[in-house]
Amino acid sequence: MPNTRRFRAATDLYLKTVTTAHRKLLDISGGRAGTRFKKMPTLALTTTGRRTGMPRIVILTVPVVEGYDSYLIVASRGGDDISPDWFHNLCADPAVEVSFQHGAKQPMTARVLPPQERDRRWPEVVAAYPGYQTYQKRTTRQIPLVLLSPRR
């Protein structure tokens, strides 16, 4: 379907542009701007590209912060029918780095929540940002939740 490919290409370009602009805002402001989005804190997630082996950085919102060092993130891609590239990367290699609110990078491990745990935690995510429920309604796939915890 050419229209689907064109739409995905436009979405990919949009997401890459927004991430690049957000990273520049964080860097230029020294973290004084861009550390919150839609009332949620943000983090920079560095994964290893599953095809290239190169580091890939994306800025994400964090609907749930656990304690001082664990973060629950959502692989929503705005309710698209496919998961974001960063999600596929961390599935291939769960060793990631996280810079929470423009802080120092920390080595972490990503764990995709199994369905039962995901279903139990989903209401927390929606309470933090109701838009995630809208994203879930846009797609037939179950939007994954990922827990980022310090690497041990």
C-alpha positions as CSV (number, residue, x, y, z in Angstrom):
1,M,0.0,0.0,0.0
2,P,1.8,3.1,-1.2
3,N,-0.3,5.5,1.0
4,T,0.6,3.6,4.1
5,R,4.3,3.7,3.3
6,R,4.1,7.4,2.5
7,F,2.2,8.0,5.8
8,R,4.8,6.1,7.8
9,A,7.7,7.9,6.0
10,A,6.0,11.3,7.0
11,T,5.5,10.1,10.5
12,D,9.1,8.9,10.8
13,L,10.4,12.3,9.5
14,Y,8.1,14.1,11.9
15,L,9.2,12.0,14.9
16,K,12.9,12.4,14.0
17,T,12.5,16.2,13.6
18,V,10.7,16.6,16.9
19,T,13.3,14.5,18.7
20,T,16.2,16.5,17.2
21,A,14.5,19.8,18.1
22,H,13.8,18.6,21.6
23,R,17.4,17.5,22.1
24,K,18.7,20.8,20.8
25,L,16.3,22.7,23.2
26,L,17.6,20.7,26.1
27,D,21.3,21.2,25.1
28,I,21.0,24.9,24.3
29,S,19.1,25.7,27.6
30,G,21.3,23.4,29.7
31,G,18.3,21.5,30.7
32,R,16.3,24.6,31.9
33,A,13.7,24.0,29.2
34,G,12.4,20.7,27.7
35,T,12.6,18.5,30.8
36,R,8.8,18.3,31.0
37,F,6.2,17.7,28.2
38,K,2.5,17.4,28.7
39,K,3.1,17.7,32.5
40,M,5.4,14.6,32.4
41,P,9.1,14.5,32.9
42,T,11.3,13.6,29.9
43,L,14.3,11.4,29.5
44,A,16.8,10.8,26.7
45,L,16.9,7.1,26.0
46,T,20.0,5.7,24.2
47,T,19.6,2.4,22.5
48,T,21.9,0.4,20.2
49,G,20.6,0.3,16.7
50,R,19.7,-3.4,16.0
51,R,20.9,-3.2,12.4
52,T,23.7,-0.6,12.6
53,G,25.1,-1.1,16.1
54,M,25.2,2.7,16.4
55,P,23.8,4.6,19.4
56,R,20.3,6.0,18.8
57,I,18.9,8.7,21.1
58,V,15.2,9.6,21.5
59,I,13.5,11.9,23.9
60,L,10.5,10.3,25.6
61,T,7.9,11.3,28.3
62,V,7.9,9.4,31.5
63,P,4.4,8.9,32.8
64,V,5.5,6.9,35.9
65,V,8.7,7.5,37.9
66,E,9.4,4.8,40.5
67,G,11.5,6.0,43.4
68,Y,14.6,7.9,42.2
69,D,15.9,5.5,39.6
70,S,13.3,3.5,37.6
71,Y,11.1,4.8,34.9
72,L,8.0,3.3,33.1
73,I,7.8,4.4,29.5
74,V,5.3,3.8,26.7
75,A,6.0,2.5,23.2
76,S,3.0,4.2,21.8
77,R,4.3,5.9,18.6
78,G,1.1,8.1,18.9
79,G,-1.1,5.0,18.4
80,D,0.5,3.9,15.2
81,D,0.0,0.2,14.2
82,I,3.8,-0.4,14.5
83,S,6.0,0.0,17.5
84,P,8.7,2.7,17.5
85,D,12.2,1.9,16.4
86,W,13.6,2.5,19.8
87,F,11.3,-0.3,21.1
88,H,12.6,-2.8,18.6
89,N,16.2,-1.7,19.4
90,L,15.8,-2.3,23.2
91,C,14.1,-5.7,22.5
92,A,17.2,-6.7,20.6
93,D,19.6,-5.3,23.3
94,P,18.0,-4.3,26.6
95,A,21.2,-2.6,27.8
96,V,20.4,1.1,27.4
97,E,21.5,4.5,28.8
98,V,19.1,7.0,30.3
99,S,19.5,10.7,31.0
100,F,16.5,11.7,33.1
101,Q,15.5,15.4,32.9
102,H,18.8,16.2,31.2
103,G,20.9,14.7,34.0
104,A,23.9,12.4,33.8
105,K,23.6,9.3,31.6
106,Q,23.0,6.2,33.6
107,P,23.4,2.6,32.4
108,M,20.0,0.8,32.7
109,T,18.2,-2.3,31.6
110,A,15.0,-2.2,29.7
111,R,12.3,-4.8,30.5
112,V,9.1,-5.1,28.4
113,L,6.3,-5.8,30.8
114,P,4.5,-9.1,30.2
115,P,0.7,-8.7,29.3
116,Q,-0.6,-9.3,32.8
117,E,1.8,-6.8,34.5
118,R,1.2,-4.4,31.6
119,D,-2.5,-4.5,32.1
120,R,-2.1,-3.9,35.9
121,R,0.2,-0.9,35.3
122,W,-1.8,0.6,32.3
123,P,-4.2,2.7,34.6
124,E,-1.2,4.4,36.1
125,V,0.0,5.5,32.7
126,V,-3.4,6.7,31.6
127,A,-3.8,8.6,34.9
128,A,-0.6,10.5,34.2
129,Y,-1.6,11.3,30.6
130,P,-5.1,10.4,29.4
131,G,-3.9,10.7,25.8
132,Y,-2.3,7.3,26.0
133,Q,-5.8,5.8,26.1
134,T,-6.6,7.6,22.9
135,Y,-3.4,6.2,21.3
136,Q,-4.5,2.7,22.4
137,K,-7.9,3.2,20.7
138,R,-6.2,4.1,17.5
139,T,-4.5,0.8,17.1
140,T,-5.2,-2.9,17.3
141,R,-1.8,-3.7,18.8
142,Q,-1.4,-3.7,22.5
143,I,0.9,-0.7,23.3
144,P,3.9,-2.0,25.2
145,L,5.1,-0.7,28.5
146,V,8.8,-0.8,29.3
147,L,10.4,-0.5,32.7
148,L,13.9,1.1,32.8
149,S,15.9,0.1,35.9
150,P,19.5,0.6,36.9
151,R,21.8,-2.0,35.4
152,R,23.1,-4.4,38.1
